[in-house]
Structures are given as C-alpha cells and as structure tokens.
Amino acid sequence: MLVINKIHVIAVSVLLAVFSGLGLSFALQADEATVPQDLIYVVEEDTSGNAAVFGGGVIPHKMVKLLAQMPGEVDYIAGEEGDAFKKGAQLVKLDADSLLAKRQAAEAGLNSARAGLGNAYVQYRRELLTPNSQANAMMGGIPSLFSMFGDPMREMAGEGDPDFERHSSLYGQGVQIQAAQNQVKQAEAGLLELDENLENTVSVAPFNGVIVKKMVEIGDVVQPGMPLVVYADTSRMQVQVEIPTRLVNKLKEGQIVGARLDRGGEPTKAKIARIFPMANLGGHTTTVKFDLPVGAVARPGMYAEVVIPSSDSKKAGVPSIPESAITWRGSLPAVFLVSEDNTSLKMKTMRLGSKVKGGKVAVISGISVGDRILKQPLASTRSGKYQAAVTE
C-alpha cells in the first residue's frame, strides 16, 4: 500500500509539473502576442478642424431606365454602352409585324364604317326631299300625286297620321346616321390604339445622352415592364451623398463646398443642387445632390467626397488620428482598436473630417478621444487576436 501511494504522489507531481510547464508556455506565448507600445497611438483631441468629409457616388445629371411597353421580340438596338445619341433617336425597337397586320384590318374597318355613314346621310336626305319614296316605289312611281289626295283622305277616315309617319321615317334615318357615326368613332379608336401600340414598340432617346447600360440583345423576347437600356446625360455630373440630418440644417441650395473625385484625387468645388425634403427613416441621414463643375473628369459610379462645414461654430474638439492609422475597406475608412490588455484588435469604421495640423485627420464619428489604435496597420491586418508576424 505504501508503494502504491508513493506511485500516486509521483504521478500527481509529474502532472502538476507538466501543466505548470504548459501554463508557463502559454504565458510566454501570450506575452509574445501583445501589441508593442510603440505601435499604439492614443487618439488625441483637436480643435482646429470644423468640417466633415462624406463619401458618395457620382451620378449623371439625368438618367432614365427605358422599359418595354409591349410584349415582343427585340428587333433592333441602336448601339453599345458609351454610344451617344440625339434626342428622339431610336434606341430599341421590337418586332411589330403582327401589329401592322392588325392595323391594316382596322383601317379597312374604318373605311367601311365611313362608307356606311355616307350612305346613311344619303338615305336621310332622300327621305327629307321625297317623302314616302319607298311606298311610291312599290306603286310604280305614280302616286306621288296620289299621296297628295290619299293622305288627307286616310287621315279623315282615321286610318293613319301622315305627319307622324313622316316624323317617324325621318327619325329612323337619323338613327341610322347616329349608328354609322358611332361605328366610325369605334373604328377610329381601334386604329388609334394600334398606332399607340406601334409607337410603344420603339424606345427613343428622351434627351441628348449615351447608353450607360444595355440589358437586352437582338432576339430577346421581352414582356411589359422589363428593362431595356439605361440612358443618361453625362455632360453634367452630380455627387449624391447621405448627410447626417444634424448637418443638413446648415446647408442651402446653391452653396459651394469642397469636393474630391476618387480617394486622394485633386480637390474641386461642388454646388448644392438639391436637398431632399425627407430624411431616410432609420438612418438619420438626408440625401443631398451636388453639381460638379462642367468638364470635371468624372464617371458614373465613381467614388467622391464632399467637405461639409460642421454645425458647431465654436469648433468643439474632435478626435484626430494620423493618416497612417487609417485603413480603407472598399470606400469606408476604418481603424483597428487595441484591447486594454493589448492582445486583440477590433476594426471600427469612421466618418472622417478635414485634415488638421501635424498631418492628422479629424474624425467626426466612430472613435473617441483616448481610444488606443494601431499606428500603421497592414493590408493583412484583421480583427481578432493580435499576431505580431502579420502586423509588424
């Protein structure tokens, strides 16, 4: 028994030593995976910057999406993306052979209706000028004179009322005219509808511009509502930006602000063209459009930035960081926050302001004064446990 107890004690001692060694190893690894102090920047406050920079997209001054108005097969497309056209030019045309055949039939029906109307007018005039002409024709044409004496005698005998019969005959001929007129109008309406449908098989340029996106090819079968092409006037460009509502109150249409095309591009000027009347629900932002100068080298979809004056005229302090600490994820600027124990990183997106003294950039939102961030993250830096081999 004593021997067994000694063996147990020795085994436990060995296990404790092993776990103690592993713990020591882990501690050393943990020490090795901490961010060095010289790579950490503590966010400072700056009072020299009072402007915010907001990113947006370049859009044409005018842009429309042409949709199919009729079902059919695409028979003609004027060009490819980038081709320019004048106002009224045909851009897309659908096959219209079946509609043309229907129009010929409708035109023949209209001609028949007009002929019927002409005949109704003739019959009315005949009845007006030669009363009882049908009855006279049945008697060989003699008794026009007979009717002069026969009608009064019939009336005296109580066998009829010639005046009412004449009124009835004229009314009947008038009804025939009205019916023929309705047939003409119905035929004309059908022909007009077919003409409208024929016009709807052709999509024309609503203004001078270019095709920016083609969505169909010749031979495609489309249904009403399907997109055909996107057409835009690219001679004038705008920047569309979502601005925090708290800053929109200081803006007005016609105001000139600073702008940059693409990140790091040359600065230019932009004029506020339109401030949308309603804020975006849930986003606390309002859409604002800015006119770029004529001739600005900009393409639809390009990233652009505008500089908006801050709403605080006293230039309250804002966080500022070195430009080297900023990493771009697409069009969004971000930094990597360092945890309190220097062992992990967390990426945080921001809204940047204008450049300030010392080569730094003001931060409108996203981080606060006193936050600890990486001074110079690499493209491979990711959120999570800090790895020295990746960032150093």
C-alpha positions in Angstrom: 0.0 0.0 0.0 2.8 2.3 0.8 4.4 1.7 -2.6 1.1 2.4 -4.4 0.7 5.7 -2.5 4.2 6.8 -3.4 3.5 6.0 -7.1 0.3 8.2 -6.9 2.2 11.0 -5.4 5.0 10.8 -8.0 2.3 10.7 -10.9 0.5 13.7 -9.5 3.8 15.6 -9.1 4.7 14.9 -12.7 1.3 16.0 -14.0 1.5 19.2 -12.0 4.9 19.9 -13.4 3.6 19.3 -16.9 0.6 21.5 -16.5 2.8 24.1 -14.8 5.2 24.0 -17.7 2.3 24.3 -20.2 0.9 27.2 -18.3 4.3 28.9 -18.4 4.5 28.2 -22.1 1.1 29.7 -22.7 2.0 32.7 -20.6 5.1 33.2 -22.8 3.0 32.9 -25.9 0.5 35.4 -24.6 3.4 37.8 -23.8 4.7 37.4 -27.3 1.3 38.1 -28.9 0.8 41.5 -27.3 0.9 44.8 -29.3 4.1 46.7 -28.6 3.6 50.1 -27.1 5.4 51.9 -29.9 2.7 50.6 -32.4 -0.1 52.0 -30.4 -1.5 55.6 -30.9 -3.7 57.2 -28.3 -6.4 59.3 -30.0 -6.0 63.0 -29.2 -8.4 65.9 -29.3 -8.1 68.6 -31.9 -9.9 71.9 -32.1 -8.7 73.2 -35.4 -11.0 71.2 -37.7 -14.6 72.1 -38.1 -15.6 70.3 -41.3 -16.7 66.8 -42.1 -15.9 64.7 -45.1 -18.7 62.4 -46.5 -18.3 59.9 -49.3 -20.8 59.3 -52.0 -21.2 58.3 -55.7 -21.0 60.2 -58.9 -24.3 60.1 -60.9 -25.4 61.7 -64.2 -27.4 64.9 -64.0 -30.3 63.0 -65.8 -30.7 59.2 -66.1 -33.6 57.1 -67.1 -34.2 53.3 -67.4 -36.2 52.6 -70.5 -38.7 49.7 -70.0 -40.6 47.6 -72.5 -44.1 48.8 -73.0 -45.3 46.0 -75.3 -44.5 42.2 -75.4 -42.4 41.2 -78.3 -39.0 40.2 -79.7 -36.2 42.7 -79.8 -35.6 43.6 -83.5 -33.1 46.5 -83.3 -30.7 48.0 -80.8 -29.0 51.3 -81.8 -25.6 50.8 -80.2 -23.5 49.7 -77.3 -22.6 51.2 -73.9 -21.0 54.6 -74.4 -22.6 55.3 -77.7 -24.1 58.8 -77.9 -27.4 59.8 -79.4 -29.5 62.9 -80.1 -32.9 63.5 -78.6 -35.6 61.4 -80.4 -33.2 58.8 -81.8 -34.5 55.2 -81.8 -32.6 53.2 -79.2 -34.5 49.9 -79.1 -37.2 48.5 -81.4 -39.5 45.5 -81.0 -40.8 43.4 -83.9 -44.2 44.9 -85.0 -45.3 42.7 -87.9 -48.4 41.4 -86.1 -49.4 44.9 -85.1 -49.0 46.2 -88.6 -51.3 43.4 -89.9 -53.9 44.3 -87.3 -53.7 48.0 -88.3 -54.4 47.1 -91.9 -57.6 45.3 -90.8 -58.6 48.2 -88.6 -58.0 50.6 -91.4 -60.3 48.6 -93.7 -62.9 48.5 -91.0 -62.7 52.3 -90.7 -63.2 52.7 -94.4 -66.3 50.5 -94.3 -67.7 52.5 -91.4 -67.2 55.8 -93.2 -68.9 54.4 -96.3 -71.9 53.3 -94.1 -72.0 56.8 -92.7 -72.1 58.4 -96.2 -75.0 56.0 -97.2 -76.9 57.0 -94.0 -76.6 60.7 -94.9 -77.9 60.0 -98.5 -80.9 58.0 -97.2 -81.8 60.7 -94.8 -81.6 63.4 -97.4 -83.8 61.3 -99.8 -86.4 60.8 -97.1 -86.3 64.6 -96.4 -86.7 65.6 -100.1 -89.0 62.8 -101.3 -91.3 61.7 -98.6 -92.8 58.2 -98.8 -90.3 57.4 -101.5 -90.3 53.8 -100.5 -94.1 53.5 -100.7 -94.2 55.3 -104.1 -91.6 52.9 -105.4 -93.8 50.0 -104.5 -96.6 51.5 -106.6 -94.5 52.0 -109.8 -93.7 55.6 -109.0 -97.1 57.1 -110.0 -98.6 58.1 -106.9 -96.7 60.9 -105.7 -99.7 62.8 -106.9 -102.0 60.2 -105.4 -100.4 60.7 -102.0 -101.4 64.4 -102.1 -105.0 63.3 -102.1 -104.7 60.0 -100.4 -103.0 61.1 -97.2 -105.7 63.6 -96.2 -108.5 61.1 -97.0 -106.8 58.4 -94.9 -106.4 60.9 -92.1 -110.1 61.9 -92.3 -111.1 58.2 -92.3 -109.0 57.7 -89.2 -106.7 55.2 -90.9 -103.4 56.9 -90.2 -101.4 60.1 -89.4 -99.2 61.2 -92.3 -97.3 63.8 -90.2 -96.4 61.3 -87.6 -95.4 58.7 -90.2 -93.1 61.3 -91.8 -91.6 62.2 -88.5 -91.0 58.5 -87.8 -89.3 58.0 -91.1 -87.0 61.0 -90.6 -86.2 59.9 -87.1 -85.4 56.4 -88.3 -83.0 57.7 -90.9 -81.4 60.0 -88.2 -80.9 56.9 -86.0 -79.1 55.2 -88.9 -76.8 58.3 -89.2 -76.0 58.2 -85.5 -75.3 54.4 -85.6 -73.0 54.9 -88.6 -71.2 57.8 -86.8 -70.6 55.5 -83.7 -69.2 52.8 -85.9 -66.8 55.3 -87.4 -65.7 56.6 -84.0 -65.2 53.0 -82.8 -63.1 52.1 -85.8 -61.0 55.3 -85.4 -60.4 54.5 -81.7 -59.3 51.0 -82.6 -56.9 52.4 -85.2 -55.6 55.0 -82.7 -54.9 52.3 -80.1 -53.0 50.2 -82.6 -50.9 53.3 -83.6 -50.1 53.9 -79.9 -49.1 50.2 -79.5 -46.8 50.6 -82.6 -45.2 53.7 -81.1 -44.7 51.7 -77.8 -42.6 49.1 -79.7 -39.9 51.8 -80.2 -37.9 53.3 -77.3 -36.5 56.7 -78.2 -33.9 58.9 -76.5 -35.7 61.4 -74.3 -32.7 63.8 -74.4 -29.1 64.0 -75.7 -27.1 61.4 -73.9 -25.4 58.0 -74.0 -26.3 54.4 -73.3 -24.7 53.5 -70.0 -26.1 50.0 -69.6 -27.6 47.6 -72.1 -29.9 44.9 -70.7 -31.2 43.1 -73.8 -29.8 41.7 -77.1 -31.4 41.3 -80.5 -33.7 38.3 -80.5 -34.6 38.5 -76.8 -38.3 38.2 -76.0 -39.5 40.9 -73.5 -42.6 41.5 -71.6 -44.1 44.9 -70.5 -42.0 46.3 -67.6 -38.8 44.6 -68.5 -35.7 46.9 -68.6 -34.1 47.5 -72.0 -31.4 50.1 -71.5 -30.2 52.7 -69.0 -29.8 56.1 -70.8 -28.1 59.1 -69.2 -26.9 62.7 -69.9 -23.3 62.5 -68.9 -22.4 66.1 -70.0 -23.2 67.2 -66.4 -22.4 65.1 -63.4 -23.5 65.2 -59.8 -22.4 63.6 -56.5 -25.1 62.0 -54.3 -24.3 61.9 -50.6 -26.1 60.8 -47.5 -25.5 63.7 -45.0 -26.4 63.4 -41.2 -29.5 65.3 -40.6 -27.9 67.4 -37.9 -25.6 69.0 -40.5 -28.2 69.4 -43.2 -29.8 72.3 -41.4 -26.7 74.4 -42.1 -26.8 73.7 -45.9 -28.8 75.5 -48.6 -29.2 75.0 -52.3 -26.6 76.9 -54.3 -24.0 76.8 -51.6 -20.5 75.9 -52.7 -18.5 73.2 -50.9 -15.2 71.4 -51.4 -15.1 68.1 -53.1 -12.7 65.4 -54.2 -13.1 62.9 -57.0 -12.0 59.4 -56.0 -10.0 59.0 -52.8 -6.9 61.2 -52.8 -8.0 63.0 -56.0 -7.4 66.6 -56.7 -9.8 69.0 -54.8 -12.5 70.7 -56.7 -15.7 72.7 -56.0 -19.3 71.4 -55.9 -22.6 73.3 -55.7 -25.5 72.0 -53.7 -28.2 71.3 -56.3 -30.9 69.7 -54.3 -31.6 68.8 -50.6 -34.2 66.1 -50.4 -37.2 67.1 -48.2 -37.4 63.9 -46.2 -34.8 62.1 -44.1 -34.1 58.4 -44.5 -36.0 56.5 -41.9 -33.7 54.7 -39.5 -30.5 56.1 -41.0 -30.8 59.7 -39.6 -29.4 61.0 -42.9 -30.8 63.1 -45.7 -29.9 62.7 -49.4 -28.1 65.7 -50.9 -27.1 66.2 -54.6 -24.1 68.3 -55.6 -23.4 69.6 -59.1 -19.8 69.1 -60.2 -18.2 71.7 -62.5 -18.7 71.3 -66.2 -15.8 69.3 -67.7 -14.9 67.6 -64.4 -13.3 64.2 -65.1 -15.9 62.0 -63.5 -17.7 58.8 -64.5 -21.0 57.5 -63.2 -20.4 55.2 -60.2 -17.0 56.8 -59.2 -16.4 57.4 -55.5 -16.4 61.1 -54.5 -16.1 63.0 -51.3 -17.6 66.4 -50.2 -16.5 68.6 -47.3 -19.4 69.8 -45.2 -19.0 72.6 -42.6 -19.6 71.4 -39.0 -22.7 72.6 -37.3 -20.7 73.8 -34.3 -19.4 77.3 -34.9 -17.2 77.2 -31.7 -15.0 74.4 -33.2 -15.5 72.0 -30.4 -12.7 69.5 -30.1 -12.9 66.3 -32.2 -10.7 63.2 -32.2 -7.7 63.3 -34.6 -5.6 60.5 -35.8 -2.6 60.2 -38.1 -3.3 59.3 -41.7 -1.1 56.2 -41.4 -3.6 54.7 -39.0 -6.4 54.7 -41.5 -7.1 51.6 -43.5 -9.7 51.5 -46.3 -12.2 48.7 -46.6 -13.8 49.5 -50.0 -14.9 53.1 -49.7 -15.1 53.1 -45.9 -12.3 54.4 -43.7 -11.5 52.3 -40.6 -9.0 51.9 -37.8 -8.1 48.9 -35.5 -8.8 49.4 -31.8 -6.4 47.8 -29.4 -7.9 46.0 -26.4 -6.9 47.0 -22.8 -4.6 44.0 -22.5 -3.0 44.6 -25.9 -3.8 41.1 -27.1 -6.6 41.7 -29.6 -7.7 44.1 -32.3 -11.2 45.3 -33.4 -11.8 47.1 -36.7 -14.0 50.2 -36.4 -15.4 52.3 -39.4 -15.4 56.1 -39.1 -16.6 59.3 -40.7 -13.6 61.5 -41.4 -13.4 65.2 -41.2 -10.9 67.6 -42.7 -7.1 67.4 -42.4 -5.7 69.2 -39.3 -2.3 70.2 -38.2 0.5 67.7 -38.0 -0.6 65.6 -40.9 -3.6 64.3 -39.0 -7.2 63.9 -39.9 -10.2 64.8 -37.8 -12.8 62.1 -37.0 -16.4 63.0 -36.9 -17.8 59.7 -35.6 -16.7 56.2 -35.0 -13.9 56.6 -32.3 -13.4 58.8 -29.3 -10.6 60.8 -27.7 -8.5 58.4 -25.6 -9.1 55.3 -27.7 -6.0 53.2 -28.5 -5.4 52.3 -32.1 -2.7 50.8 -34.3 -0.5 53.4 -35.7 0.1 51.7 -39.1 -2.0 48.6 -39.9 -1.1 46.4 -42.8 -3.5 45.3 -45.6 -3.5 41.8 -44.0 -4.4 43.1 -40.5 -7.7 41.6 -39.3 -9.9 41.8 -36.2 -9.2 39.2 -33.5 -6.1 38.0 -31.7 -3.1 40.1 -32.4 -0.4 38.3 -34.4 3.0 40.0 -34.5 4.1 38.3 -37.7 1.1 39.8 -39.5 1.2 43.4 -38.4 4.9 44.0 -37.7 
